[in-house]
Amino acid sequence: MKEKVQEVLDQVRPALQADGGDVELVSIDGGIVYVRLQGACKGCPMSQMTLKMGIERVLKEQIPEVESVESVE
């Protein structure tokens, strides 16, 4: 599953990088994916929306086993 998640993150990465940010896969525990937002995304007030409405939504669409995406420092 890690490879699938990484592939999907690679698909959303260009949109994040266009705004000066990035995302890193930290770990997967069951159906929960832990990521670290980087660059401009790290301190952005919209980062939770990016995480849930962007990254989580795309991961759930493409990988049904994903239950949620959580951000870690």
Biopython code that builds the backbone (N, CA, C, O; Angstrom):
import numpy as np
from Bio.PDB.StructureBuilder import StructureBuilder

atoms = [
    (1, "MET", "N", (0.830, -1.194, 0.000)),
    (1, "MET", "CA", (0.000, 0.000, 0.000)),
    (1, "MET", "C", (0.874, 1.257, 0.000)),
    (1, "MET", "O", (0.469, 2.288, -0.538)),
    (2, "LYS", "N", (2.057, 1.186, 0.592)),
    (2, "LYS", "CA", (2.937, 2.362, 0.651)),
    (2, "LYS", "C", (3.253, 2.878, -0.747)),
    (2, "LYS", "O", (3.268, 4.088, -0.974)),
    (3, "GLU", "N", (3.505, 1.967, -1.683)),
    (3, "GLU", "CA", (3.831, 2.376, -3.055)),
    (3, "GLU", "C", (2.652, 3.086, -3.706)),
    (3, "GLU", "O", (2.830, 4.085, -4.403)),
    (4, "LYS", "N", (1.439, 2.567, -3.475)),
    (4, "LYS", "CA", (0.242, 3.199, -4.043)),
    (4, "LYS", "C", (0.063, 4.610, -3.492)),
    (4, "LYS", "O", (-0.224, 5.547, -4.238)),
    (5, "VAL", "N", (0.236, 4.751, -2.184)),
    (5, "VAL", "CA", (0.078, 6.061, -1.550)),
    (5, "VAL", "C", (1.117, 7.035, -2.103)),
    (5, "VAL", "O", (0.801, 8.188, -2.395)),
    (6, "GLN", "N", (2.351, 6.570, -2.245)),
    (6, "GLN", "CA", (3.413, 7.432, -2.763)),
    (6, "GLN", "C", (3.099, 7.886, -4.192)),
    (6, "GLN", "O", (3.352, 9.037, -4.550)),
    (7, "GLU", "N", (2.544, 6.976, -5.011)),
    (7, "GLU", "CA", (2.170, 7.324, -6.386)),
    (7, "GLU", "C", (1.114, 8.423, -6.405)),
    (7, "GLU", "O", (1.202, 9.354, -7.206)),
    (8, "VAL", "N", (0.116, 8.321, -5.527)),
    (8, "VAL", "CA", (-0.942, 9.332, -5.484)),
    (8, "VAL", "C", (-0.378, 10.660, -4.979)),
    (8, "VAL", "O", (-0.726, 11.718, -5.502)),
    (9, "LEU", "N", (0.488, 10.610, -3.968)),
    (9, "LEU", "CA", (1.110, 11.844, -3.485)),
    (9, "LEU", "C", (1.928, 12.503, -4.590)),
    (9, "LEU", "O", (1.973, 13.729, -4.685)),
    (10, "ASP", "N", (2.569, 11.698, -5.420)),
    (10, "ASP", "CA", (3.333, 12.245, -6.543)),
    (10, "ASP", "C", (2.419, 12.952, -7.541)),
    (10, "ASP", "O", (2.852, 13.870, -8.238)),
    (11, "GLN", "N", (1.151, 12.526, -7.612)),
    (11, "GLN", "CA", (0.193, 13.171, -8.518)),
    (11, "GLN", "C", (-0.245, 14.535, -7.987)),
    (11, "GLN", "O", (-0.445, 15.467, -8.767)),
    (12, "VAL", "N", (-0.396, 14.661, -6.658)),
    (12, "VAL", "CA", (-0.856, 15.937, -6.095)),
    (12, "VAL", "C", (0.303, 16.893, -5.804)),
    (12, "VAL", "O", (0.094, 18.095, -5.641)),
    (13, "ARG", "N", (1.504, 16.366, -5.741)),
    (13, "ARG", "CA", (2.686, 17.168, -5.402)),
    (13, "ARG", "C", (2.871, 18.414, -6.295)),
    (13, "ARG", "O", (3.174, 19.480, -5.761)),
    (14, "PRO", "N", (2.703, 18.327, -7.626)),
    (14, "PRO", "CA", (2.897, 19.527, -8.462)),
    (14, "PRO", "C", (2.004, 20.704, -8.062)),
    (14, "PRO", "O", (2.435, 21.855, -8.131)),
    (15, "ALA", "N", (0.780, 20.431, -7.650)),
    (15, "ALA", "CA", (-0.119, 21.508, -7.224)),
    (15, "ALA", "C", (0.396, 22.169, -5.948)),
    (15, "ALA", "O", (0.319, 23.389, -5.802)),
    (16, "LEU", "N", (0.919, 21.365, -5.029)),
    (16, "LEU", "CA", (1.478, 21.920, -3.796)),
    (16, "LEU", "C", (2.745, 22.710, -4.081)),
    (16, "LEU", "O", (2.952, 23.788, -3.523)),
    (17, "GLN", "N", (3.584, 22.175, -4.946)),
    (17, "GLN", "CA", (4.846, 22.833, -5.274)),
    (17, "GLN", "C", (4.615, 24.148, -6.007)),
    (17, "GLN", "O", (5.421, 25.071, -5.894)),
    (18, "ALA", "N", (3.528, 24.240, -6.749)),
    (18, "ALA", "CA", (3.208, 25.478, -7.457)),
    (18, "ALA", "C", (2.974, 26.627, -6.479)),
    (18, "ALA", "O", (3.173, 27.794, -6.817)),
    (19, "ASP", "N", (2.546, 26.281, -5.261)),
    (19, "ASP", "CA", (2.317, 27.299, -4.226)),
    (19, "ASP", "C", (3.461, 27.355, -3.218)),
    (19, "ASP", "O", (3.333, 27.994, -2.174)),
    (20, "GLY", "N", (4.576, 26.695, -3.520)),
    (20, "GLY", "CA", (5.745, 26.752, -2.648)),
    (20, "GLY", "C", (5.759, 25.731, -1.534)),
    (20, "GLY", "O", (6.538, 25.854, -0.589)),
    (21, "GLY", "N", (4.907, 24.722, -1.629)),
    (21, "GLY", "CA", (4.837, 23.699, -0.586)),
    (21, "GLY", "C", (5.209, 22.328, -1.104)),
    (21, "GLY", "O", (5.638, 22.168, -2.247)),
    (22, "ASP", "N", (5.037, 21.344, -0.241)),
    (22, "ASP", "CA", (5.296, 19.950, -0.619)),
    (22, "ASP", "C", (4.695, 19.053, 0.454)),
    (22, "ASP", "O", (4.247, 19.530, 1.497)),
    (23, "VAL", "N", (4.689, 17.752, 0.188)),
    (23, "VAL", "CA", (4.171, 16.775, 1.135)),
    (23, "VAL", "C", (5.119, 15.580, 1.162)),
    (23, "VAL", "O", (5.650, 15.161, 0.133)),
    (24, "GLU", "N", (5.317, 15.040, 2.367)),
    (24, "GLU", "CA", (6.199, 13.885, 2.544)),
    (24, "GLU", "C", (5.413, 12.790, 3.261)),
    (24, "GLU", "O", (4.751, 13.061, 4.263)),
    (25, "LEU", "N", (5.478, 11.569, 2.764)),
    (25, "LEU", "CA", (4.859, 10.428, 3.426)),
    (25, "LEU", "C", (5.722, 10.046, 4.615)),
    (25, "LEU", "O", (6.911, 9.770, 4.462)),
    (26, "VAL", "N", (5.120, 10.030, 5.810)),
    (26, "VAL", "CA", (5.852, 9.676, 7.028)),
    (26, "VAL", "C", (5.644, 8.204, 7.348)),
    (26, "VAL", "O", (6.610, 7.457, 7.510)),
    (27, "SER", "N", (4.375, 7.782, 7.440)),
    (27, "SER", "CA", (4.087, 6.381, 7.746)),
    (27, "SER", "C", (2.635, 6.064, 7.432)),
    (27, "SER", "O", (1.823, 6.947, 7.159)),
    (28, "ILE", "N", (2.339, 4.774, 7.481)),
    (28, "ILE", "CA", (0.972, 4.299, 7.300)),
    (28, "ILE", "C", (0.703, 3.321, 8.436)),
    (28, "ILE", "O", (1.479, 2.392, 8.661)),
    (29, "ASP", "N", (-0.399, 3.533, 9.149)),
    (29, "ASP", "CA", (-0.773, 2.653, 10.251)),
    (29, "ASP", "C", (-2.206, 2.207, 10.006)),
    (29, "ASP", "O", (-3.147, 2.958, 10.262)),
    (30, "GLY", "N", (-2.369, 0.989, 9.512)),
    (30, "GLY", "CA", (-3.699, 0.528, 9.138)),
    (30, "GLY", "C", (-4.192, 1.334, 7.962)),
    (30, "GLY", "O", (-3.552, 1.359, 6.910)),
    (31, "GLY", "N", (-5.328, 1.996, 8.128)),
    (31, "GLY", "CA", (-5.870, 2.824, 7.059)),
    (31, "GLY", "C", (-5.573, 4.302, 7.228)),
    (31, "GLY", "O", (-6.106, 5.136, 6.497)),
    (32, "ILE", "N", (-4.717, 4.627, 8.198)),
    (32, "ILE", "CA", (-4.394, 6.031, 8.451)),
    (32, "ILE", "C", (-3.029, 6.351, 7.858)),
    (32, "ILE", "O", (-2.031, 5.695, 8.158)),
    (33, "VAL", "N", (-3.010, 7.378, 7.006)),
    (33, "VAL", "CA", (-1.775, 7.817, 6.351)),
    (33, "VAL", "C", (-1.280, 9.069, 7.070)),
    (33, "VAL", "O", (-2.024, 10.035, 7.235)),
    (34, "TYR", "N", (-0.025, 9.041, 7.492)),
    (34, "TYR", "CA", (0.584, 10.183, 8.169)),
    (34, "TYR", "C", (1.535, 10.879, 7.201)),
    (34, "TYR", "O", (2.431, 10.256, 6.630)),
    (35, "VAL", "N", (1.324, 12.180, 7.029)),
    (35, "VAL", "CA", (2.158, 12.965, 6.118)),
    (35, "VAL", "C", (2.706, 14.185, 6.839)),
    (35, "VAL", "O", (2.186, 14.597, 7.876)),
    (36, "ARG", "N", (3.757, 14.754, 6.279)),
    (36, "ARG", "CA", (4.340, 15.982, 6.797)),
    (36, "ARG", "C", (4.250, 17.031, 5.687)),
    (36, "ARG", "O", (4.806, 16.854, 4.603)),
    (37, "LEU", "N", (3.541, 18.123, 5.974)),
    (37, "LEU", "CA", (3.476, 19.226, 5.017)),
    (37, "LEU", "C", (4.751, 20.039, 5.157)),
    (37, "LEU", "O", (5.247, 20.255, 6.263)),
    (38, "GLN", "N", (5.275, 20.486, 4.024)),
    (38, "GLN", "CA", (6.549, 21.185, 4.018)),
    (38, "GLN", "C", (6.444, 22.505, 3.273)),
    (38, "GLN", "O", (5.458, 22.769, 2.583)),
    (39, "GLY", "N", (7.470, 23.328, 3.421)),
    (39, "GLY", "CA", (7.529, 24.596, 2.709)),
    (39, "GLY", "C", (6.405, 25.519, 3.112)),
    (39, "GLY", "O", (6.078, 25.631, 4.294)),
    (40, "ALA", "N", (5.812, 26.181, 2.137)),
    (40, "ALA", "CA", (4.743, 27.141, 2.400)),
    (40, "ALA", "C", (3.516, 26.474, 3.017)),
    (40, "ALA", "O", (2.754, 27.126, 3.732)),
    (41, "CYS", "N", (3.316, 25.187, 2.750)),
    (41, "CYS", "CA", (2.156, 24.477, 3.303)),
    (41, "CYS", "C", (2.253, 24.317, 4.819)),
    (41, "CYS", "O", (1.235, 24.253, 5.509)),
    (42, "LYS", "N", (3.468, 24.254, 5.325)),
    (42, "LYS", "CA", (3.678, 23.977, 6.746)),
    (42, "LYS", "C", (2.992, 24.995, 7.654)),
    (42, "LYS", "O", (2.345, 24.609, 8.627)),
    (43, "GLY", "N", (3.119, 26.263, 7.361)),
    (43, "GLY", "CA", (2.539, 27.277, 8.231)),
    (43, "GLY", "C", (1.288, 27.930, 7.683)),
    (43, "GLY", "O", (0.776, 28.882, 8.272)),
    (44, "CYS", "N", (0.797, 27.437, 6.578)),
    (44, "CYS", "CA", (-0.351, 28.063, 5.921)),
    (44, "CYS", "C", (-1.641, 27.822, 6.709)),
    (44, "CYS", "O", (-1.896, 26.702, 7.154)),
    (45, "PRO", "N", (-2.465, 28.881, 6.885)),
    (45, "PRO", "CA", (-3.731, 28.706, 7.593)),
    (45, "PRO", "C", (-4.710, 27.781, 6.853)),
    (45, "PRO", "O", (-5.653, 27.264, 7.452)),
    (46, "MET", "N", (-4.483, 27.580, 5.573)),
    (46, "MET", "CA", (-5.361, 26.706, 4.783)),
    (46, "MET", "C", (-4.838, 25.273, 4.714)),
    (46, "MET", "O", (-5.390, 24.453, 3.980)),
    (47, "SER", "N", (-3.791, 24.961, 5.461)),
    (47, "SER", "CA", (-3.162, 23.647, 5.339)),
    (47, "SER", "C", (-4.096, 22.497, 5.705)),
    (47, "SER", "O", (-4.023, 21.434, 5.088)),
    (48, "GLN", "N", (-4.973, 22.684, 6.695)),
    (48, "GLN", "CA", (-5.897, 21.610, 7.061)),
    (48, "GLN", "C", (-6.890, 21.348, 5.934)),
    (48, "GLN", "O", (-7.259, 20.199, 5.689)),
    (49, "MET", "N", (-7.326, 22.402, 5.246)),
    (49, "MET", "CA", (-8.224, 22.218, 4.117)),
    (49, "MET", "C", (-7.489, 21.500, 2.985)),
    (49, "MET", "O", (-8.045, 20.604, 2.349)),
    (50, "THR", "N", (-6.246, 21.893, 2.737)),
    (50, "THR", "CA", (-5.437, 21.209, 1.721)),
    (50, "THR", "C", (-5.296, 19.738, 2.068)),
    (50, "THR", "O", (-5.409, 18.873, 1.199)),
    (51, "LEU", "N", (-5.049, 19.458, 3.336)),
    (51, "LEU", "CA", (-4.855, 18.088, 3.793)),
    (51, "LEU", "C", (-6.121, 17.251, 3.613)),
    (51, "LEU", "O", (-6.073, 16.161, 3.043)),
    (52, "LYS", "N", (-7.249, 17.762, 4.098)),
    (52, "LYS", "CA", (-8.491, 16.979, 4.099)),
    (52, "LYS", "C", (-9.234, 17.021, 2.761)),
    (52, "LYS", "O", (-9.660, 15.981, 2.258)),
    (53, "MET", "N", (-9.390, 18.205, 2.188)),
    (53, "MET", "CA", (-10.178, 18.325, 0.962)),
    (53, "MET", "C", (-9.349, 18.048, -0.297)),
    (53, "MET", "O", (-9.901, 17.808, -1.371)),
    (54, "GLY", "N", (-8.052, 18.082, -0.158)),
    (54, "GLY", "CA", (-7.186, 17.817, -1.306)),
    (54, "GLY", "C", (-6.547, 16.451, -1.212)),
    (54, "GLY", "O", (-6.965, 15.519, -1.898)),
    (55, "ILE", "N", (-5.538, 16.323, -0.370)),
    (55, "ILE", "CA", (-4.748, 15.093, -0.287)),
    (55, "ILE", "C", (-5.603, 13.901, 0.150)),
    (55, "ILE", "O", (-5.583, 12.856, -0.501)),
    (56, "GLU", "N", (-6.350, 14.049, 1.243)),
    (56, "GLU", "CA", (-7.162, 12.932, 1.743)),
    (56, "GLU", "C", (-8.220, 12.508, 0.729)),
    (56, "GLU", "O", (-8.424, 11.316, 0.500)),
    (57, "ARG", "N", (-8.883, 13.474, 0.128)),
    (57, "ARG", "CA", (-9.940, 13.159, -0.849)),
    (57, "ARG", "C", (-9.394, 12.342, -2.017)),
    (57, "ARG", "O", (-9.996, 11.347, -2.421)),
    (58, "VAL", "N", (-8.252, 12.767, -2.554)),
    (58, "VAL", "CA", (-7.661, 12.068, -3.703)),
    (58, "VAL", "C", (-7.189, 10.663, -3.293)),
    (58, "VAL", "O", (-7.396, 9.694, -4.024)),
    (59, "LEU", "N", (-6.562, 10.566, -2.130)),
    (59, "LEU", "CA", (-6.104, 9.248, -1.666)),
    (59, "LEU", "C", (-7.278, 8.288, -1.481)),
    (59, "LEU", "O", (-7.201, 7.130, -1.891)),
    (60, "LYS", "N", (-8.368, 8.762, -0.863)),
    (60, "LYS", "CA", (-9.538, 7.896, -0.646)),
    (60, "LYS", "C", (-10.183, 7.474, -1.957)),
    (60, "LYS", "O", (-10.646, 6.341, -2.088)),
    (61, "GLU", "N", (-10.215, 8.388, -2.936)),
    (61, "GLU", "CA", (-10.792, 8.054, -4.244)),
    (61, "GLU", "C", (-10.008, 6.944, -4.924)),
    (61, "GLU", "O", (-10.592, 6.033, -5.511)),
    (62, "GLN", "N", (-8.680, 7.022, -4.844)),
    (62, "GLN", "CA", (-7.838, 6.093, -5.594)),
    (62, "GLN", "C", (-7.430, 4.853, -4.804)),
    (62, "GLN", "O", (-7.076, 3.831, -5.392)),
    (63, "ILE", "N", (-7.478, 4.940, -3.464)),
    (63, "ILE", "CA", (-7.096, 3.805, -2.615)),
    (63, "ILE", "C", (-8.170, 3.642, -1.542)),
    (63, "ILE", "O", (-8.126, 4.316, -0.513)),
    (64, "PRO", "N", (-9.134, 2.750, -1.777)),
    (64, "PRO", "CA", (-10.256, 2.593, -0.841)),
    (64, "PRO", "C", (-9.845, 2.218, 0.586)),
    (64, "PRO", "O", (-10.593, 2.480, 1.528)),
    (65, "GLU", "N", (-8.681, 1.614, 0.756)),
    (65, "GLU", "CA", (-8.237, 1.204, 2.097)),
    (65, "GLU", "C", (-7.883, 2.398, 2.995)),
    (65, "GLU", "O", (-7.820, 2.256, 4.216)),
    (66, "VAL", "N", (-7.656, 3.558, 2.401)),
    (66, "VAL", "CA", (-7.293, 4.746, 3.172)),
    (66, "VAL", "C", (-8.525, 5.262, 3.907)),
    (66, "VAL", "O", (-9.546, 5.571, 3.294)),
    (67, "GLU", "N", (-8.410, 5.350, 5.245)),
    (67, "GLU", "CA", (-9.505, 5.839, 6.079)),
    (67, "GLU", "C", (-9.378, 7.333, 6.338)),
    (67, "GLU", "O", (-10.376, 8.054, 6.310)),
    (68, "SER", "N", (-8.155, 7.808, 6.590)),
    (68, "SER", "CA", (-7.936, 9.228, 6.826)),
    (68, "SER", "C", (-6.485, 9.586, 6.613)),
    (68, "SER", "O", (-5.617, 8.716, 6.549)),
    (69, "VAL", "N", (-6.231, 10.872, 6.506)),
    (69, "VAL", "CA", (-4.867, 11.391, 6.365)),
    (69, "VAL", "C", (-4.658, 12.378, 7.500)),
    (69, "VAL", "O", (-5.471, 13.279, 7.710)),
    (70, "GLU", "N", (-3.566, 12.204, 8.229)),
    (70, "GLU", "CA", (-3.244, 13.061, 9.360)),
    (70, "GLU", "C", (-1.877, 13.702, 9.141)),
    (70, "GLU", "O", (-0.977, 13.093, 8.563)),
    (71, "SER", "N", (-1.739, 14.921, 9.605)),
    (71, "SER", "CA", (-0.480, 15.647, 9.487)),
    (71, "SER", "C", (0.335, 15.483, 10.775)),
    (71, "SER", "O", (-0.214, 15.536, 11.876)),
    (72, "VAL", "N", (1.624, 15.287, 10.628)),
    (72, "VAL", "CA", (2.533, 15.203, 11.774)),
    (72, "VAL", "C", (3.619, 16.250, 11.598)),
    (72, "VAL", "O", (3.905, 16.681, 10.481)),
    (73, "GLU", "N", (4.215, 16.654, 12.698)),
    (73, "GLU", "CA", (5.293, 17.655, 12.644)),
    (73, "GLU", "C", (6.617, 16.994, 12.328)),
    (73, "GLU", "O", (7.640, 17.672, 12.240)),
]
sb = StructureBuilder()
sb.init_structure("model")
sb.init_model(0)
sb.init_chain("A")
sb.init_seg("    ")
for serial, (resi, resn, name, xyz) in enumerate(atoms, 1):
    if name == "N":
        sb.init_residue(resn, " ", resi, " ")
    sb.init_atom(name, np.array(xyz, "f"), 0.0, 1.0, " ", f" {name:<3s}", serial, name[0])
structure = sb.get_structure()
